[in-house]
Each structure stands twice: as C-alpha cells, then as structure tokens.
Amino acid sequence: MKKISFSLLLIFILFSCDKNSENRGNKILKDDLGNTVSVALPVNKAVSLAPNLTEIIYFIEAENKLAANTTYCNFPPQAKSKPKIGDLLSVDYEKLLKIKPDIVLMTVEGNQKAQYEKIKNLGFPVFVSNPRSFSGILKTIRDFGKIFGKEKIAELKTEQLQAEFDSLTAEINFHKSKTALFLISVNPLIAAGKNTFIDEYLKSIGIKNSLRETKSSYPVINTEEILKENPDYIIVPSNQKKFFDEKISANKVLQNVNAVKNNKIITVNQDLFFRPGPRFTKALKIFGKKLLTR
C-alpha cells in the first residue's frame, strides 16, 4: 500500500485522540438482527464469542478491552493468550458471571440462539454481528469502532480496506463465464450459497456461484447435484482436501465433473477464508492468484 508510514503515523495520532477522549454514556445500538442494545459507551470490558470478531477487535486496536474470547480465536497470535470463555458451541457461564463484561459479541452463523438467550437472561448486553458481504464486514468494523470508542481508527482502516478491495477486483475480474462450487465441508458435502459472505469471493472477481439459485445459505448437496451444475472450479478447505480426493477416487460421478477432469480444484485455508473479518482482502488476493495459476 502507498504512503504506509504516513498512514501508521495517522493511526497513532488517532489512537491517542480516541484514548484521551473517552466519555462514557448510555447509548442505544442496533445490531445486525435489528435488536436494540442498551450499553454505556465506549465499553471497557468485552467478551468475544467468535474468531472473526476477535480479529476485528485487534484490528481497531481495542484488544486491551477484550476480557475473554474462545478457544478458536487464534488470530492474531496474541489472541490465543486471552482467557477462554468456551468454544463456538459452548459457553462457560460461570466464568462469564465472574468477568461481568459490559457487552458480549456474537455472530449469527458461528453461535447458537440458545447461547444468545442465556446470556441475555443473565443480564448482559449482547451485540450480534451478521456480515454477509464485504460491505457487511466494513459495517461490523465501524460498529465495533462505536462500541469501543475507536471510530476514527475504524473509519481510517475501513477506507484502506475498501481501497484494497477496489484495486483487487479491478485487477483480477476476468472470469466472466466461469462457474465455481465453494465447499465448506466434504463430509457431508456442504457448499456456500449466494447469500453468504463466502460467495463474495466469487462475485468479486466475476465468477458465478454454481449454487446461486439455492434458497439455503449453506445447502447440503450430493455428487449428482455437483455433476448437474458441472462447475469449472471446485474450492475445498485445505484441511479436507485429502478426504475430497478420496471421495473423487471412489465416485465415478465426481470424476466426470469439469473441475475434476481439468484439475481445477482450489484449496483454501479455512481459518482465513471462512472468517468475515479484516483479512477478507488478503484472502481475495490469494484466491485470485490461485485461479490465475489454474
């Protein structure tokens, strides 16, 4: 990126201004589900229940206000040293009561409704994030800027991400007639539909999602459906590539799919690609390069 030193200097100045001008007061927020959240802003103590939300907190330099996160919160590396409140499927409510956070941050796709209800019943404000596109990711970053009193840093960094996104999509938007199937699971076969942020990787560079007509965001499919759609590319999580290769070897239907016949199987790092957060543009750049080599 251009003018990096100037940007870093500006971020430092803005961070200093934010830190010195924190005036807390009760505010009403609206989360991505349209729920109203009453909380004193900026918050001083937060709990994150999703890896992408933890990444955003670090991205806007509010990690000193992160009291706990999940066992899956492994980026940036410093996030692994934070106290753990549970994983994506379970929450240690006794720990939560001891921490007494000002706010609990959750996602729609990564967390459960029962967790939301339980935490609400314990009396903690809950903010639910649900980014389904790149613009949705930017919105979440700005929302967190308000929550943590980091509005200026959040605005500056979202502008930088938008510039990166615009540059990348202009550079690698060339697959106008190609189709792709983006698998998020091999056993069972689960793919990303059009109403997901994962679909944005395809749409951003002009590739059509083979499942663009499905109503479900993450439909369970079978090999016959894959052959029917006959995608030019199949994207598979790298930690499941071995299982997908075994499935191909044992299934003649899959062997007749264009992506398989033409060796157009693309692997992606699930920790990077399946988290709607500030590394979206990094993932998109990697994705574009992988396509160019295939």
Long-range contacts (C-beta under 8 A, 24 or more apart in sequence): 1-160, 1-163, 1-164, 7-156, 7-160, 10-156, 11-61, 11-153, 11-156, 11-157, 14-152, 14-153, 14-156, 15-61, 15-150, 15-153, 17-152, 18-149, 18-150, 18-151, 18-152, 18-153, 21-149, 22-149, 27-146, 29-127, 29-143, 29-146, 29-147, 31-126, 31-127, 31-128, 31-129, 31-143, 32-108, 32-128, 32-129, 32-130, 32-131, 32-136, 32-139, 32-140, 33-108, 33-128, 33-130, 35-126, 35-128, 37-103, 37-125, 37-126, 37-127, 38-125, 39-102, 39-103, 39-125, 39-127, 39-147, 40-102, 41-146, 41-147, 41-149, 42-146, 42-147, 42-148, 42-149, 42-150, 43-101, 43-102, 43-103, 43-147, 43-148, 44-102, 45-99, 45-100, 45-101, 45-102, 46-101, 46-102, 46-103, 46-104, 46-105, 46-147, 46-148, 47-85, 47-96, 47-99, 47-101, 47-103, 47-104, 47-105, 48-73, 48-105, 49-85, 49-86, 49-88, 49-91, 49-104, 49-105, 49-106, 49-107, 49-110, 49-111, 49-115, 50-88, 50-105, 50-106, 50-107, 50-110, 50-111, 50-129, 51-75, 51-110, 51-271, 51-275, 51-277, 52-107, 52-110, 52-129, 52-275, 52-276, 52-277, 53-105, 53-106, 53-107, 53-129, 53-140, 53-144, 53-277, 54-79, 54-82, 55-79, 55-275, 55-277, 55-278, 55-279, 56-140, 56-141, 56-144, 56-277, 56-278, 57-105, 57-144, 57-148, 59-141, 59-157, 59-277, 59-278, 60-141, 60-144, 60-145, 60-148, 60-150, 60-153, 60-154, 60-157, 61-150, 61-153, 62-144, 62-148, 62-149, 62-150, 65-148, 67-99, 67-101, 68-95, 68-96, 68-99, 68-101, 74-271, 75-271, 75-279, 91-115, 91-118, 91-119, 93-118, 93-119, 93-122, 96-122, 96-124, 97-122, 103-127, 103-147, 105-129, 105-144, 105-147, 131-197, 131-276, 132-195, 132-196, 132-197, 132-276, 133-197, 133-200, 134-165, 134-197, 134-200, 134-204, 134-280, 136-197, 136-276, 137-161, 137-197, 137-276, 137-277, 137-278, 137-280, 138-162, 140-276, 140-277, 141-278, 157-278, 161-278, 161-280, 161-281, 164-281, 165-204, 165-280, 165-281, 165-284, 168-204, 168-281, 168-284, 168-285, 168-288, 169-204, 169-205, 169-284, 171-288, 172-205, 172-288, 172-291, 172-292, 173-204, 173-205, 173-206, 174-205, 174-206, 175-205, 175-206, 175-207, 175-291, 176-206, 178-206, 178-207, 178-208, 178-232, 178-233, 179-207, 179-208, 179-209, 179-210, 179-229, 179-230, 179-231, 179-232, 179-233, 180-207, 180-208, 180-209, 180-210, 180-231, 180-232, 180-233, 180-234, 180-235, 180-259, 181-209, 181-210, 181-211, 181-226, 181-229, 181-231, 181-233, 181-234, 181-235, 181-259, 182-209, 182-235, 183-234, 183-235, 183-236, 183-237, 183-240, 183-244, 184-218, 184-237, 184-270, 184-274, 185-237, 185-240, 186-236, 186-237, 186-240, 186-243, 186-244, 186-247, 187-240, 187-243, 187-247, 188-220, 189-220, 189-221, 189-222, 189-223, 189-226, 190-218, 190-219, 190-220, 190-221, 191-218, 191-219, 191-221, 192-217, 192-218, 193-217, 193-218, 193-219, 197-276, 197-280, 198-273, 198-274, 200-280, 201-273, 201-283, 201-284, 201-287, 204-284, 205-284, 205-287, 205-288, 205-291, 207-233, 207-291, 223-247, 223-251, 223-253, 223-254, 224-253, 226-253, 226-254, 226-257, 227-253, 227-254, 227-256, 227-257, 230-257, 230-258, 231-257, 231-258, 231-259, 232-258, 232-259, 232-262, 232-264, 233-259, 233-264, 233-265, 233-266, 233-291, 233-294, 234-259, 234-260, 234-264, 234-265, 234-266, 235-266, 235-267, 235-268, 236-265, 236-266, 236-267, 236-268, 237-267, 237-268, 237-269, 237-270, 237-273, 237-274, 238-267, 238-268, 238-269, 238-270, 239-270, 241-265, 241-267, 263-294, 264-294, 266-290, 266-291, 266-294
